[in-house]
Amino acid sequence: MPIHIKAREEDIAPNIIATGDPARTELLATLLSDVKVVNTHRGFVVITGYYKNTRVTLATHGIGAPSAAIVFEELHQLGAKRIVRLGTTGGIRKDIRIRDIIVATAAAYPQGGCALGQYMPGVCGATGPDPKLTFHIMNTLEKYGISYKYGPVFSSDSFYAESPQFVEIMNKYGIISVEMEAAVLFALGWMRGFASACVLVVSDVLHGEEAVKEFLTTKELADVFLKVGKIILDVYDKYYRAD
């Protein structure tokens, strides 16, 4: 029984867009009709409504893997079949720029970190997204002529721990950006049996002269989030409406 999301099964749609920032959840709700706020407990704003003829839930997961894991677990308990995280990320690869869109194809994480050490002691979890859901998102972005980059990201447990050495090492490993929740989302998806995907908007970069000089907020990135949110909603409406 969910403890932190005070909602009933009938309040939660099978198709979820999850975000770290409650302001982003509320922003995406402007794309829906027949909107109903179904949870505000613990600051986890959860909103359900309709995009065209498809029922969708927008959920706030907070900052970091332990917080996100609670929300993903409870959404699944309430009937979620698919969860797409729409978040922010810091660019690591040198061609990544602020406001870029990134589709995560995998997520590395610290050994034993991202809450996964407690789920799977001594084992590195399977932290790749659902390939079909991810393909539909990438294909729809291309259909609408929206540029994006793709590749593996790093899910960190500390927002302020990055350093020039960290960026250099991650770059060598082929990591294109850093965020905090994709790894636990992907691993829980395979463990619990729901499809997962992650699309990120670059809010800052950690390379070159621009490193950590600018960090854009949800409000400043609102146009990009609405554009990407509509893509995810179109995917749900086209491919997963029957649920």
N, C-alpha and C positions, 0 to 999 in steps of 0.2 A: 504494500500500500504506500503510495507516494506521501512523503512527509513534508517536503519543501514546496511542491507545487500543489496548491489547494484547489484542485480541479477534479472533475469527474471524467470518466472515459468518453462520454458523449460531448465533452467540451473540447477534446483534442482531435485534430484531423490526422489522417495517416501521413500527410505530407507536411514537413516542417522546414522552415527557414530559421536557423538559430544564429543569434548575434551576441557579442559580448556586452554591448552598450544598450541599455533600455531605450535611450533616445533613438537608436537605430531601429529598434523594434517598432517604436511609434512612428518613425518616418516611413517604414515599409508598409505600415497599416494604411497609409494614404492610397495605396494601390489596390486595396480590397474594398468590397462592399459588405453590407450587413455585418459590420464589425462588432465583436463582443470581447471585452476584457475578461479573461477567465481566471487570471491570477496576478496578484501584486505582492504576495507574501514573500518576505526575505529580499524584496527588490527584484525578484525574477518576474518581470512583466511578461505575461503570456497573452496573446491576442489571437482570436480565431475569426475568420471571415471567408469571403468567397472571392476568387479571381475568376472572372467569367462564370463557368459552371462548376468550378473545382474548389472544394473546401480546403483551406490551408491554415495552418497555425504558425504564428510567429512567436519565437520564444527567446528570452534573454538567458544566457548561460553564465554571465559574470566573467571574471578575469582568472585565467589559469586553469590547468587541467583538473585539479580536485573539485573546484566549483562546477566546471563544465561537465565532469563525469556524473555528478549528482543529477544535473538537469537532463542529460542524455538518458541516463538510467530511468528516471521517472517519466520522461516522455514516452520511452518505450513501454514501460509498465502501463501507461495510459493509452496505448494503441498505435504509437508512431511506427510507421513502416519505412520511412525515409527521412533522413536529416541532412540538410545542406547547411554547413556553416558559411556565413557571409561575414567576413571579418576584415581586420586591418593587418598589415604586415610591414616589416622593415626590410628594405631591399639590400641584398648582399651582393649579388652578381653585378658587375659593373655596368651592364646595359639596362638595369632596372631603374626606373624613374618614379618619382612621386606621381600618384594618380594612375599608375599602370594597374592593369587587372591581371591577376595570376590565378591559374587553375592548378591546385596542388595535385600532383600525381603520386606523391608518397610523402611521408613525414618521418624524419629521424628524430630521436629524442635522447636525453641523457640516460645512461645506464641506470635502471631502477627508477627513473623519473616519470613525470607526467602521470602520477598515481598508478602507473602500470606495474611497478615493482610489487605492489600489494596485490594486484590482480593475478600476476603471473611471476611469482618469485623465481629468479634465476633464468628467466626466459625473455628474449626480446620479442615483443608482440608483433603481430602482422599489421603494420601500419600503412596500408595502401587503401585508397578509396574504392567504392564499388565501381568497376570499370564501365558498366552500361550507363549508370546515372551520370558519371563523369563525361563519357562520350557524348551523351545527349546535350549536356551543358556546353561542351566545346563546339559541337556541331551547330547549336543554336546561336552561339556567339558569332560564329562564322557566317551563318545564314543572314544575320542582321548587319554584317560588316563591322563588327566590333573587334578591335584589336585586343589581343591578350597574349600573355606569355604563360608557359607551363613548365613544371619541373618539381623536384622534391624540395620541401621546406624543412626547417628545423623548429620543433616545438620545444621552447625553452621553459624552464621553471622559474626564471628570474628576469624581470623586465630590465633591471639596471646592471646586469652582470656582463653584458657584451663589451668587448674591447677590440682594438685593431687586430690583435692576435687571433681572437675568436673569428672575426670576419675573414681573415686570411686563411685560417684552417678550414672554415666552412666552405669557402670559395673553392679550395682544393678538392673538397669532398663532393663538389657538384651541387651544393645547396644554393638555391637562388634567393631565399628570403627567410626571415625568422618571425615566428608568431608563437602562440602558447597553447593551442587547444586541438589542432588537427590530429595529432598522434593518438590522443585518447579517444577522439571521435571515431577514427578509422578502426582502432583495435576493438572498441566496444561494438561497433557495427558488425564485425565478423564474429565476435563472441556471443552477442545477443540475437543476431539474426535480422538486423535492419540495414538497409542500404545507406551509405554515407558518401558525401562529397564535400569539397571545400573550395570556395572561391574567395579570393582575398584582394583587397584594394591597398595599394602601397601608400602608407601615410607618412613614411620617412625613409631615408636611405642611410646606410651605415658605411658607405664607401666614398672615397675621394674627398674633395673640398666641401661637399654638401653634407657630410656625415653629421647627423644629429643636430643640424642647424634649423630644421623645420619639422614640425610634427602636426599634421593636419587632423582636425577633429571630424566627428560625424557630420556636423553642420557644414564644415568647409568642403567635405567630400560628398555632400548630399546628392548632387546630380549623378555622380558615378554609382553610388549605392542604389539609387532608384533605377538607373539603367540596368545594372546587373541583377537587381531584385526582380525586375520585370522578365529578364531572361529566364531566371530560375522558375518563376511562376508560369511562364509559357511552357517550359519543359514539363512541369507538373500537369498543366492543363492538357497538353498534347499526348503525353505518354502514360500518365498515371491517373487519369480522370476517373477510371472505373472504380477505384478504391473509395 
